[in-house]
Amino acid sequence: MNARKRLLIVFHSQTGNTARLAEAVLRGAQRVEETDTELKRAFDTRSEDLLVSDGVLLGTPENFGYMSGALKDFFDRTYYACEGKLVGMPYAVFISAGNDGRGAVREIGRIANGYRWKSVAEALIVRNPIKDENLLAAEELGEAMAAGLAMGIF
Ligand SMILES: Cc1cc2nc3c(=O)[nH]c(=O)nc-3n(C[C@H](O)[C@H](O)[C@H](O)COP(=O)(O)O)c2cc1C
């Protein structure tokens, strides 16, 4: 038997939209009993949280064509402590946006390359208003990530 896997969901939300997506992602991930999933706000997440994780899901609003300052702060604070230690870690992204979202995805991808993480799912971009089908897609993202970790397919 493989050791239990740990999935970390890191997110920031100013007005609650990304938080709704993050909760849906968590619901989906928690369907996979073999994976332990933790949801944390970006400002509360430290390098130690990353270093004990087997995969990470990153959620942010798109602000000014970029990720939120909070998610950027998380990257800024954790980079050196994690440098070279999480090579190949699977990650995926979910974005809440008014009308775009692609800039945040692109820039997170550039930073994730710096950590040498591996993208394992297409980014989920949800443009407002959030619909039920978007929440279902977020649940599916969380479940797929947790299941992939449990099965060791990444
Ligand atoms: C300062 C600011 C900048 C924003 N810039 C963008 C943007 O560049 N592209 C976009 O699609 N939406 C933009 N939005 C809209 C937010 O991405 C959108 O309202 C999102 O749902 C907010 O998520 P939250 O409720 O989790 O904070 C911006 C909102 C704010 C407050």
The ligand as a Tripos MOL2 file, in Angstrom:
@<TRIPOS>MOLECULE
LIG
   31    33     1     0     0
SMALL
NO_CHARGES

@<TRIPOS>ATOM
      1 C1         -8.7090   45.3230   -8.3210 C.3       1 LIG1
      2 C2         -9.4340   44.3540   -9.2110 C.ar      1 LIG1
      3 C3         -8.9110   44.0280  -10.4420 C.ar      1 LIG1
      4 C4         -9.5780   43.1320  -11.2800 C.ar      1 LIG1
      5 N1         -9.0040   42.7950  -12.4760 N.ar      1 LIG1
      6 C5         -9.6080   41.8740  -13.2640 C.ar      1 LIG1
      7 C6         -8.9910   41.4420  -14.4680 C.ar      1 LIG1
      8 O1         -7.9030   41.8760  -14.8250 O.2       1 LIG1
      9 N2         -9.6310   40.5330  -15.2330 N.ar      1 LIG1
     10 C7        -10.8540   40.0110  -14.8770 C.ar      1 LIG1
     11 O2        -11.3740   39.1720  -15.5960 O.2       1 LIG1
     12 N3        -11.4620   40.3950  -13.7190 N.ar      1 LIG1
     13 C8        -10.8660   41.3060  -12.9120 C.ar      1 LIG1
     14 N4        -11.4450   41.6620  -11.7210 N.ar      1 LIG1
     15 C9        -12.6930   40.9990  -11.2990 C.3       1 LIG1
     16 C10       -12.4100   39.8670  -10.3060 C.3       1 LIG1
     17 O3        -11.4920   38.9500  -10.8480 O.3       1 LIG1
     18 C11       -13.7050   39.1320  -10.0040 C.3       1 LIG1
     19 O4        -14.6320   40.0190   -9.4180 O.3       1 LIG1
     20 C12       -13.5020   37.9360   -9.0950 C.3       1 LIG1
     21 O5        -14.6690   37.1570   -9.0860 O.3       1 LIG1
     22 C13       -13.1860   38.3540   -7.6690 C.3       1 LIG1
     23 O6        -12.9560   37.1920   -6.9260 O.3       1 LIG1
     24 P1        -13.1020   37.1650   -5.3360 P.3       1 LIG1
     25 O7        -14.5670   37.3710   -5.0310 O.co2     1 LIG1
     26 O8        -12.6370   35.8050   -4.9420 O.co2     1 LIG1
     27 O9        -12.2690   38.2400   -4.7590 O.co2     1 LIG1
     28 C14       -10.8090   42.5600  -10.8740 C.ar      1 LIG1
     29 C15       -11.3310   42.9120   -9.6180 C.ar      1 LIG1
     30 C16       -10.6600   43.7890   -8.7930 C.ar      1 LIG1
     31 C17       -11.2260   44.1380   -7.4350 C.3       1 LIG1
@<TRIPOS>BOND
     1     1     2 1
     2     2     3 ar
     3     2    30 ar
     4     3     4 ar
     5     4     5 ar
     6     4    28 ar
     7     5     6 ar
     8     6     7 ar
     9     6    13 1
    10     7     8 2
    11     7     9 ar
    12     9    10 ar
    13    10    11 2
    14    10    12 ar
    15    12    13 ar
    16    13    14 ar
    17    14    15 1
    18    14    28 ar
    19    15    16 1
    20    16    17 1
    21    16    18 1
    22    18    19 1
    23    18    20 1
    24    20    21 1
    25    20    22 1
    26    22    23 1
    27    23    24 1
    28    24    25 2
    29    24    26 1
    30    24    27 1
    31    28    29 ar
    32    29    30 ar
    33    30    31 1
@<TRIPOS>SUBSTRUCTURE
     1 LIG1         1 GROUP 0 **** ****
